[in-house]
Amino acid sequence: MKFLRFFSPYEWFLLIAIVTLNFVVFFITGEWDMLSTVATVSGVLCVVLVAKGHISNYLFGLIQVSLYTYLSWGVGYWGEVVLNGLYYVPMQFIGFFMWRKRTREGSRTCVRAKNLTERQRLVLFIVCAALIALGGFVLKYYGDPAPFLDSTTTFLSIVAMFLMVKTYSEQWYLWITVNVATIIMWGMAYFREGQASHLIIASMWCVYLLNSVHGLFVWKKAAKTTSLTN
């Protein structure tokens, strides 16, 4: 019963949703891709735990980004390959130790959230816009099938992961944007190639999007509490 109460009803909805979507894709396509299933379930577990501010998210994150790197390689989304394989994988270890240092008083597993200043948000917007534009032209040159979408997901994810490690609530605005762009990317891949794994990955990002909206409200509330107690 303690395990059941660990997740809120909404969080259980997200977890059940991703498992259900895997079965729906199987019945629609007649194909079952085990790697995609493990990647999506572990990925949703990871983001749900991030929204809770729980440090165990890094374990499931390591599983998800490792498998997602392999799946992105097969599609040719090189930005996603570099992002997940060379950045996300080591950041799982860095993030774990950074969160260990910023746990809430009286807790070994949950962190304190904080907000950026107005000036920092402006700088964040300008830097992200410049990186997306530059990255899009580079990926287009190398034949990426969706260069500017791939650039958006790649660079915003890099920045969002940094904000996540530093426990800033603004990470969720970037994750929401990344989720929308990635859903479109994997939807395009499915219509190009028709593989069930692409549809499963797209469904995972739909659940990520729902979780990101939830995470934004949870972290904004937590950051406000932190500022009042400091």
VOPA-747258 format. One line per 2 residues: number of its first residue (from 1); their letters; for each residue x, y, z of N, C-alpha, C. Coordinates in Angstrom, 3 decimals, m for minus. Layout:
N
NUM) a) X:Y:Z:X:Y:Z:X:Y:Z ~ ...
# end
This chain:
230
1) mk) 0.827:m1.202:0.000:0.000:0.000:0.000:0.866:1.259:0.000 ~ 2.017:1.215:0.665:2.908:2.364:0.701:3.408:2.704:m0.698
3) fl) 3.706:1.654:m1.486:4.160:1.865:m2.867:3.061:2.504:m3.698 ~ 1.811:2.052:m3.521:0.699:2.596:m4.285:0.480:4.067:m3.968
5) rf) 0.693:4.456:m2.702:0.491:5.841:m2.305:1.657:6.745:m2.701 ~ 2.783:6.144:m3.098:3.961:6.934:m3.466:3.655:7.822:m4.675
7) fs) 2.892:7.291:m5.637:2.502:8.059:m6.813:1.098:8.627:m6.618 ~ 0.888:9.849:m7.093:m0.436:10.465:m7.034:m1.337:9.828:m8.088
9) py) m2.666:10.035:m8.005:m3.565:9.479:m9.028:m3.172:9.919:m10.446 ~ m2.758:11.179:m10.605:m2.364:11.663:m11.931:m1.102:10.956:m12.416
11) ew) m0.167:10.728:m11.517:1.074:10.039:m11.886:0.786:8.580:m12.265 ~ m0.123:7.937:m11.543:m0.521:6.581:m11.911:m1.193:6.572:m13.286
13) fl) m1.969:7.609:m13.558:m2.605:7.737:m14.875:m1.553:7.768:m15.984 ~ m0.477:8.541:m15.793:0.580:8.634:m16.796:1.281:7.291:m16.994
15) li) 1.563:6.605:m15.891:2.247:5.307:m15.980:1.371:4.261:m16.654 ~ 0.108:4.229:m16.294:m0.816:3.277:m16.914:m1.023:3.630:m18.382
17) ai) m1.038:4.937:m18.678:m1.254:5.388:m20.053:m0.161:4.885:m20.989 ~ 1.112:4.958:m20.572:2.190:4.547:m21.470:2.175:3.034:m21.699
19) vt) 1.828:2.270:m20.667:1.719:0.815:m20.842:0.559:0.491:m21.786 ~ m0.564:1.171:m21.583:m1.739:0.962:m22.437:m1.440:1.325:m23.886
21) ln) m0.735:2.437:m24.094:m0.401:2.875:m25.453:0.487:1.859:m26.166 ~ 1.375:1.210:m25.418:2.201:0.158:m26.020:1.330:m0.973:m26.553
23) fv) 0.312:m1.358:m25.777:m0.594:m2.420:m26.227:m1.448:m1.955:m27.406 ~ m1.876:m0.692:m27.369:m2.687:m0.150:m28.467:m1.900:m0.192:m29.776
25) vf) m0.627:0.233:m29.712:0.216:0.205:m30.909:0.387:m1.226:m31.412 ~ 0.533:m2.178:m30.479:0.676:m3.588:m30.863:m0.560:m4.084:m31.611
27) fi) m1.749:m3.749:m31.091:m2.978:m4.211:m31.727:m3.198:m3.534:m33.079 ~ m2.744:m2.270:m33.215:m2.923:m1.550:m34.481:m1.964:m2.065:m35.550
29) tg) m0.702:m2.262:m35.151:0.333:m2.603:m36.132:0.646:m4.096:m36.208 ~ 0.328:m4.844:m35.144:0.670:m6.257:m35.109:2.135:m6.503:m34.815
31) ew) 2.869:m5.438:m34.442:4.295:m5.559:m34.156:4.569:m5.193:m32.690 ~ 5.515:m5.931:m32.095:5.910:m5.636:m30.716:7.412:m5.415:m30.670
33) dm) 7.811:m4.224:m30.242:9.229:m3.890:m30.169:9.607:m3.756:m28.689 ~ 10.332:m4.763:m28.154:10.630:m4.803:m26.733:11.517:m3.636:m26.294
35) ls) 12.504:m3.271:m27.125:13.391:m2.168:m26.761:12.611:m0.867:m26.609 ~ 11.687:m0.620:m27.529:10.873:0.596:m27.465:9.983:0.589:m26.227
37) tv) 9.458:m0.588:m25.890:8.596:m0.702:m24.707:9.366:m0.391:m23.427 ~ 10.548:m0.992:m23.276:11.370:m0.743:m22.085:11.785:0.725:m22.028
39) at) 12.143:1.284:m23.186:12.563:2.681:m23.232:11.432:3.614:m22.823 ~ 10.225:3.350:m23.321:9.110:4.248:m23.026:8.656:4.151:m21.571
41) vs) 8.565:2.937:m21.039:8.113:2.772:m19.649:9.139:3.358:m18.677 ~ 10.419:3.067:m18.897:11.455:3.621:m18.023:11.529:5.134:m18.178
43) gv) 11.279:5.633:m19.408:11.295:7.072:m19.635:10.191:7.780:m18.878 ~ 8.994:7.222:m18.894:7.882:7.849:m18.173:8.111:7.773:m16.663
45) lc) 8.629:6.645:m16.191:8.982:6.551:m14.770:9.980:7.644:m14.395 ~ 10.949:7.873:m15.284:11.968:8.888:m15.028:11.346:10.278:m14.906
47) vv) 10.537:10.689:m15.902:10.020:12.054:m15.879:9.002:12.270:m14.760 ~ 8.256:11.224:m14.419:7.324:11.330:m13.290:8.099:11.568:m11.995
49) lv) 9.211:10.854:m11.838:10.039:11.020:m10.635:10.750:12.370:m10.627 ~ 11.092:12.893:m11.819:11.667:14.243:m11.889:10.648:15.259:m11.405
51) ak) 9.407:15.128:m11.882:8.347:16.051:m11.473:8.126:16.009:m9.962 ~ 8.350:14.846:m9.358:8.232:14.722:m7.908:9.467:15.250:m7.195
53) gh) 10.531:15.562:m7.957:11.785:15.990:m7.348:12.498:14.850:m6.650 ~ 12.288:13.613:m7.147:12.841:12.417:m6.496:14.107:11.966:m7.212
55) is) 15.159:11.757:m6.465:16.481:11.485:m7.022:16.582:10.161:m7.770 ~ 15.678:9.229:m7.512:15.732:7.932:m8.181:15.430:8.033:m9.681
57) ny) 15.014:9.212:m10.139:14.729:9.381:m11.571:15.955:9.075:m12.423 ~ 17.147:9.270:m11.863:18.365:9.099:m12.658:18.634:7.641:m13.024
59) lf) 18.165:6.712:m12.232:18.321:5.293:m12.567:17.521:4.951:m13.824 ~ 16.243:5.326:m13.824:15.389:5.045:m14.974:15.790:5.909:m16.171
61) gl) 16.303:7.101:m15.885:16.776:7.959:m16.959:17.940:7.340:m17.706 ~ 18.845:6.684:m16.983:20.002:6.046:m17.606:19.559:4.921:m18.550
63) iq) 18.574:4.152:m18.122:18.042:3.080:m18.971:17.416:3.671:m20.234 ~ 16.592:4.706:m20.044:15.862:5.285:m21.168:16.780:5.931:m22.196
65) vs) 17.726:6.755:m21.745:18.560:7.475:m22.713:19.498:6.529:m23.462 ~ 19.911:5.447:m22.815:20.772:4.466:m23.488:20.021:3.791:m24.634
67) ly) 18.787:3.354:m24.361:17.989:2.706:m25.400:17.543:3.697:m26.467 ~ 17.218:4.910:m26.049:16.750:5.927:m26.994:17.861:6.325:m27.967
69) ty) 19.106:6.313:m27.506:20.243:6.584:m28.381:20.284:5.569:m29.521 ~ 20.117:4.312:m29.166:20.131:3.240:m30.164:18.980:3.381:m31.162
71) ls) 17.788:3.684:m30.667:16.619:3.822:m31.534:16.744:5.023:m32.465 ~ 17.288:6.139:m31.959:17.472:7.339:m32.777:18.512:7.103:m33.864
73) wg) 19.531:6.295:m33.548:20.555:5.942:m34.533:19.916:5.237:m35.735 ~ 18.969:4.364:m35.454:18.316:3.623:m36.522:17.488:4.487:m37.458
75) vg) 16.984:5.625:m36.948:16.165:6.530:m37.754:17.023:7.561:m38.477 ~ 18.197:7.849:m37.937:19.069:8.861:m38.532:18.904:10.235:m37.949
77) yw) 18.307:10.327:m36.753:18.201:11.609:m36.067:19.501:11.841:m35.288 ~ 20.506:12.364:m35.981:21.851:12.438:m35.405:21.926:13.395:m34.222
79) ge) 21.110:14.434:m34.259:21.083:15.334:m33.110:20.647:14.614:m31.850 ~ 19.635:13.760:m31.980:19.153:12.977:m30.848:20.197:11.968:m30.374
81) vv) 20.936:11.391:m31.338:21.984:10.422:m30.989:23.073:11.085:m30.156 ~ 23.561:12.226:m30.643:24.619:12.952:m29.923:24.113:13.424:m28.570
83) ln) 22.901:13.984:m28.564:22.321:14.506:m27.330:22.228:13.431:m26.250 ~ 21.641:12.288:m26.611:21.408:11.237:m25.620:22.669:10.456:m25.269
85) gl) 23.445:10.090:m26.306:24.621:9.258:m26.059:25.776:9.981:m25.404 ~ 26.019:11.224:m25.829:27.196:11.941:m25.340:26.902:12.955:m24.245
87) yy) 25.630:13.303:m24.078:25.278:14.314:m23.067:24.391:13.748:m21.961 ~ 23.251:13.160:m22.351:22.320:12.658:m21.341:22.907:11.543:m20.487
89) vp) 23.632:10.611:m21.122:24.164:9.478:m20.352:25.086:9.950:m19.228 ~ 26.129:10.758:m19.518:26.966:11.227:m18.399:26.230:12.155:m17.439
91) mq) 25.232:12.900:m17.946:24.498:13.821:m17.070:23.647:13.090:m16.044 ~ 23.317:11.827:m16.302:22.576:11.051:m15.296:23.415:10.898:m14.022
93) fi) 24.713:10.702:m14.201:25.604:10.540:m13.047:25.885:11.898:m12.389 ~ 26.126:12.911:m13.223:26.378:14.257:m12.690:25.153:14.761:m11.941
95) gf) 23.967:14.585:m12.549:22.735:15.036:m11.922:22.474:14.363:m10.595 ~ 22.758:13.068:m10.524:22.540:12.330:m9.276:23.334:12.947:m8.132
97) fm) 24.615:13.229:m8.375:25.449:13.775:m7.311:25.117:15.238:m7.008 ~ 24.684:15.995:m8.042:24.264:17.380:m7.811:23.000:17.425:m6.964
99) wr) 22.046:16.526:m7.248:20.806:16.485:m6.474:21.056:16.020:m5.049 ~ 22.036:15.148:m4.883:22.374:14.697:m3.525:22.769:15.880:m2.649
101) kr) 23.403:16.886:m3.261:23.850:18.062:m2.514:22.716:19.048:m2.237 ~ 21.634:18.948:m3.007:20.554:19.930:m2.876:19.245:19.308:m2.390
103) tr) 19.311:18.239:m1.651:18.100:17.634:m1.109:17.485:18.532:m0.055 ~ 16.165:18.431:0.062:15.456:19.229:1.048:15.843:18.797:2.458
105) eg) 15.745:19.726:3.379:16.075:19.423:4.778:15.172:18.310:5.291 ~ 15.792:17.298:5.854:15.041:16.170:6.381:14.716:15.106:5.359
107) sr) 15.225:15.262:4.120:14.958:14.287:3.074:16.250:13.919:2.361 ~ 16.405:12.640:2.028:17.582:12.175:1.290:17.265:11.959:m0.187
109) tc) 16.001:12.144:m0.570:15.603:11.790:m1.933:14.933:12.920:m2.716 ~ 14.479:13.991:m2.086:13.748:15.056:m2.771:14.507:16.374:m2.702
111) vr) 14.484:17.142:m3.802:15.281:18.371:m3.888:14.423:19.619:m3.719 ~ 15.105:20.750:m3.461:14.462:22.060:m3.371:14.491:22.727:m4.741
113) ak) 13.361:23.263:m5.185:13.276:23.939:m6.480:13.530:25.433:m6.317 ~ 13.945:26.106:m7.422:14.171:27.550:m7.411:13.850:28.119:m8.784
115) nl) 13.725:29.474:m8.871:13.384:30.156:m10.111:14.546:30.994:m10.626 ~ 14.588:31.210:m11.952:15.521:32.151:m12.550:15.011:33.573:m12.339
117) te) 15.904:34.553:m12.437:15.492:35.950:m12.401:14.958:36.356:m13.779 ~ 14.325:37.529:m13.880:13.814:37.999:m15.167:14.942:38.166:m16.175
119) rq) 16.074:38.706:m15.751:17.206:38.890:m16.650:17.741:37.543:m17.142 ~ 17.812:36.580:m16.251:18.284:35.257:m16.632:17.346:34.601:m17.637
121) rl) 16.049:34.824:m17.491:15.084:34.264:m18.440:15.262:34.873:m19.826 ~ 15.521:36.193:m19.896:15.739:36.858:m21.174:16.983:36.299:m21.871
123) vl) 18.058:36.150:m21.111:19.293:35.582:m21.657:19.047:34.157:m22.136 ~ 18.284:33.405:m21.363:17.957:32.023:m21.718:17.237:31.973:m23.061
125) fi) 16.267:32.854:m23.274:15.502:32.876:m24.519:16.391:33.198:m25.717 ~ 17.247:34.212:m25.587:18.121:34.623:m26.693:19.101:33.516:m27.049
127) vc) 19.707:32.906:m26.042:20.684:31.836:m26.271:20.021:30.640:m26.950 ~ 18.841:30.266:m26.487:18.146:29.113:m27.059:17.765:29.358:m28.523
129) aa) 17.262:30.561:m28.821:16.876:30.889:m30.193:18.079:30.826:m31.128 ~ 19.206:31.358:m30.681:20.421:31.363:m31.506:20.934:29.942:m31.745
131) li) 20.920:29.121:m30.717:21.394:27.742:m30.845:20.518:26.924:m31.786 ~ 19.205:27.121:m31.699:18.281:26.380:m32.562:18.513:26.737:m34.029
133) al) 18.652:28.029:m34.310:18.864:28.477:m35.690:20.179:27.927:m36.247 ~ 21.256:28.072:m35.482:22.571:27.604:m35.925:22.573:26.086:m36.116
135) gg) 22.042:25.379:m35.151:22.007:23.923:m35.220:21.168:23.423:m36.377 ~ 20.061:24.107:m36.669:19.194:23.709:m37.764:19.897:23.752:m39.110
137) fv) 20.670:24.820:m39.345:21.403:24.936:m40.607:22.504:23.873:m40.727 ~ 23.152:23.564:m39.614:24.199:22.534:m39.631:23.601:21.166:m39.929
139) lk) 22.502:20.828:m39.248:21.867:19.521:m39.463:21.267:19.406:m40.861 ~ 20.775:20.518:m41.402:20.248:20.522:m42.767:21.364:20.202:m43.761
141) yy) 22.539:20.748:m43.518:23.697:20.506:m44.389:24.061:19.023:m44.408 ~ 23.918:18.353:m43.266:24.275:16.940:m43.175:23.115:16.000:m43.502
143) gd) 22.032:16.525:m44.034:20.943:15.680:m44.530:19.953:15.193:m43.500 ~ 19.870:15.840:m42.349:18.880:15.452:m41.334:17.478:15.623:m41.915
145) pa) 16.592:14.614:m41.775:15.246:14.701:m42.348:14.351:15.778:m41.717 ~ 14.677:16.230:m40.524:13.895:17.289:m39.860:14.873:18.188:m39.097
147) pf) 15.699:18.960:m39.820:16.827:19.664:m39.195:16.466:20.638:m38.082 ~ 15.445:21.472:m38.302:15.148:22.490:m37.288:14.368:21.912:m36.109
149) ld) 13.560:20.907:m36.363:12.914:20.207:m35.245:13.965:19.466:m34.426 ~ 14.877:18.788:m35.117:15.944:18.056:m34.439:16.828:19.018:m33.652
151) st) 17.103:20.184:m34.233:17.908:21.192:m33.539:17.187:21.700:m32.293 ~ 15.869:21.903:m32.415:15.071:22.370:m31.271:15.131:21.376:m30.124
153) tt) 14.891:20.095:m30.445:14.896:19.087:m29.387:16.296:18.912:m28.792 ~ 17.312:19.017:m29.634:18.684:18.801:m29.172:19.141:19.906:m28.233
155) fl) 19.074:21.146:m28.693:19.632:22.248:m27.906:18.765:22.634:m26.712 ~ 17.444:22.591:m26.889:16.600:22.897:m25.731:16.732:21.820:m24.665
157) si) 16.941:20.577:m25.093:17.129:19.498:m24.123:18.434:19.670:m23.350 ~ 19.472:20.120:m24.042:20.755:20.360:m23.369:20.590:21.411:m22.282
159) va) 19.928:22.507:m22.640:19.725:23.592:m21.675:18.781:23.156:m20.563 ~ 17.692:22.451:m20.935:16.721:22.003:m19.939:17.349:21.029:m18.947
161) mf) 18.218:20.152:m19.437:18.882:19.201:m18.548:19.789:19.931:m17.569 ~ 20.479:20.975:m18.056:21.327:21.774:m17.174:20.482:22.444:m16.089
163) lm) 19.330:23.016:m16.493:18.438:23.656:m15.518:17.878:22.633:m14.546 ~ 17.628:21.417:m15.034:17.124:20.352:m14.166:18.150:19.982:m13.101
165) vk) 19.403:19.812:m13.533:20.475:19.470:m12.595:20.642:20.567:m11.539 ~ 20.459:21.836:m11.985:20.586:22.986:m11.069:19.287:23.265:m10.314
167) ty) 18.263:22.454:m10.538:16.944:22.487:m9.882:16.177:23.791:m10.120 ~ 16.228:24.314:m11.347:15.435:25.488:m11.714:14.103:25.046:m12.309
169) se) 13.019:25.675:m11.898:11.684:25.288:m12.360:11.458:25.621:m13.833 ~ 12.206:26.590:m14.383:12.031:26.975:m15.793:12.376:25.857:m16.765
171) qw) 13.016:24.819:m16.284:13.295:23.664:m17.141:12.037:23.161:m17.827 ~ 10.887:23.267:m17.144:9.663:22.657:m17.657:9.118:23.378:m18.877
173) yl) 9.345:24.696:m19.011:8.937:25.396:m20.231:9.685:24.823:m21.439 ~ 10.962:24.537:m21.238:11.768:23.976:m22.319:11.356:22.533:m22.608
175) wi) 11.108:21.751:m21.556:10.689:20.364:m21.773:9.380:20.295:m22.549 ~ 8.450:21.217:m22.259:7.171:21.229:m22.981:7.412:21.457:m24.473
177) tv) 8.284:22.423:m24.795:8.619:22.699:m26.193:9.293:21.498:m26.843 ~ 10.223:20.889:m26.129:10.923:19.696:m26.630:9.933:18.568:m26.899
179) nv) 8.995:18.370:m25.984:8.007:17.299:m26.135:7.189:17.471:m27.406 ~ 6.698:18.675:m27.644:5.874:18.934:m28.824:6.673:18.687:m30.106
181) at) 7.905:19.220:m30.162:8.750:19.052:m31.347:9.090:17.584:m31.593 ~ 9.337:16.839:m30.514:9.722:15.433:m30.664:8.550:14.564:m31.095
183) ii) 7.353:14.884:m30.615:6.150:14.161:m31.060:6.000:14.299:m32.570 ~ 6.200:15.517:m33.068:6.099:15.768:m34.513:7.173:14.977:m35.262
185) mw) 8.411:14.973:m34.736:9.518:14.270:m35.387:9.253:12.782:m35.539 ~ 8.850:12.142:m34.449:8.629:10.693:m34.493:7.362:10.340:m35.265
187) gm) 6.393:11.264:m35.277:5.219:11.068:m36.121:5.609:11.076:m37.593 ~ 6.489:12.005:m37.963:7.008:12.064:m39.331:7.763:10.780:m39.685
189) ay) 8.560:10.288:m38.737:9.332:9.059:m38.976:8.399:7.869:m39.202 ~ 7.296:7.826:m38.443:6.343:6.726:m38.612:5.695:6.766:m39.995
191) fr) 5.298:7.967:m40.444:4.641:8.079:m41.745:5.623:7.831:m42.893 ~ 6.927:8.071:m42.647:7.930:7.776:m43.670:8.201:6.284:m43.783
193) eg) 8.321:5.616:m42.609:8.805:4.238:m42.601:7.785:3.223:m42.100 ~ 6.778:3.690:m41.338:5.703:2.808:m40.909:6.074:1.788:m39.853
195) qa) 7.154:2.024:m39.086:7.569:1.067:m38.066:6.833:1.327:m36.748 ~ 6.425:0.240:m36.102:5.669:0.351:m34.853:6.471:1.050:m33.774
197) sh) 7.797:0.818:m33.762:8.638:1.425:m32.720:8.554:2.941:m32.752 ~ 8.388:3.523:m33.953:8.297:4.975:m34.071:7.014:5.502:m33.432
199) li) 5.939:4.751:m33.608:4.665:5.150:m33.020:4.701:5.018:m31.502 ~ 5.385:3.983:m31.016:5.523:3.791:m29.568:6.314:4.946:m28.954
201) ia) 7.405:5.341:m29.612:8.215:6.453:m29.109:7.408:7.746:m29.115 ~ 6.628:7.973:m30.186:5.795:9.175:m30.251:4.791:9.210:m29.104
203) sm) 4.228:8.040:m28.779:3.259:7.975:m27.675:3.935:8.278:m26.343 ~ 5.200:7.839:m26.197:5.943:8.147:m24.973:6.076:9.648:m24.789
205) wc) 6.377:10.347:m25.885:6.554:11.801:m25.789:5.230:12.518:m25.530 ~ 4.110:11.919:m25.934:2.799:12.488:m25.585:2.590:12.448:m24.074
207) vy) 2.980:11.330:m23.472:2.874:11.206:m22.015:3.864:12.160:m21.342 ~ 5.071:12.291:m21.928:6.045:13.257:m21.414:5.441:14.662:m21.379
209) ll) 4.720:15.019:m22.437:4.120:16.350:m22.520:3.139:16.581:m21.380 ~ 2.290:15.593:m21.122:1.345:15.703:m20.010:2.084:15.851:m18.686
211) ns) 3.164:15.080:m18.530:3.942:15.151:m17.295:4.649:16.496:m17.153 ~ 5.099:17.071:m18.267:5.806:18.350:m18.209:4.896:19.475:m17.727
213) vh) 3.654:19.446:m18.188:2.681:20.444:m17.725:2.460:20.272:m16.226 ~ 2.314:19.025:m15.797:2.165:18.717:m14.373:3.405:19.148:m13.591
215) gl) 4.588:18.832:m14.120:5.834:19.183:m13.454:6.014:20.675:m13.299 ~ 5.574:21.449:m14.307:5.687:22.907:m14.243:4.924:23.458:m13.042
217) fv) 3.702:22.998:m12.858:2.898:23.490:m11.734:3.492:23.044:m10.395 ~ 3.952:21.797:m10.324:4.518:21.280:m9.073:5.789:22.038:m8.700
219) wk) 6.685:22.239:m9.661:7.963:22.897:m9.380:7.796:24.395:m9.127 ~ 6.869:25.053:m9.823:6.629:26.469:m9.566:6.132:26.679:m8.139
221) ka) 5.262:25.799:m7.703:4.753:25.857:m6.321:5.870:25.602:m5.332 ~ 6.721:24.592:m5.635:7.835:24.257:m4.741:8.863:25.376:m4.680
223) ak) 9.130:26.019:m5.836:10.104:27.125:m5.883:9.599:28.310:m5.083 ~ 8.288:28.558:m5.142:7.712:29.657:m4.366:7.855:29.384:m2.874
225) tt) 7.633:28.154:m2.482:7.804:27.769:m1.065:9.240:27.952:m0.630 ~ 10.195:27.565:m1.505:11.609:27.705:m1.177:11.992:29.148:m0.985
227) sl) 11.489:30.058:m1.873:11.834:31.477:m1.770:11.273:32.117:m0.509 ~ 10.145:31.621:m0.053:9.545:32.166:1.157:10.273:31.738:2.423
229) tn) 10.937:30.568:2.348:11.629:30.047:3.531:13.081:30.482:3.595 ~ 13.602:31.083:2.482:15.009:31.522:2.461:15.155:32.962:2.951
# end
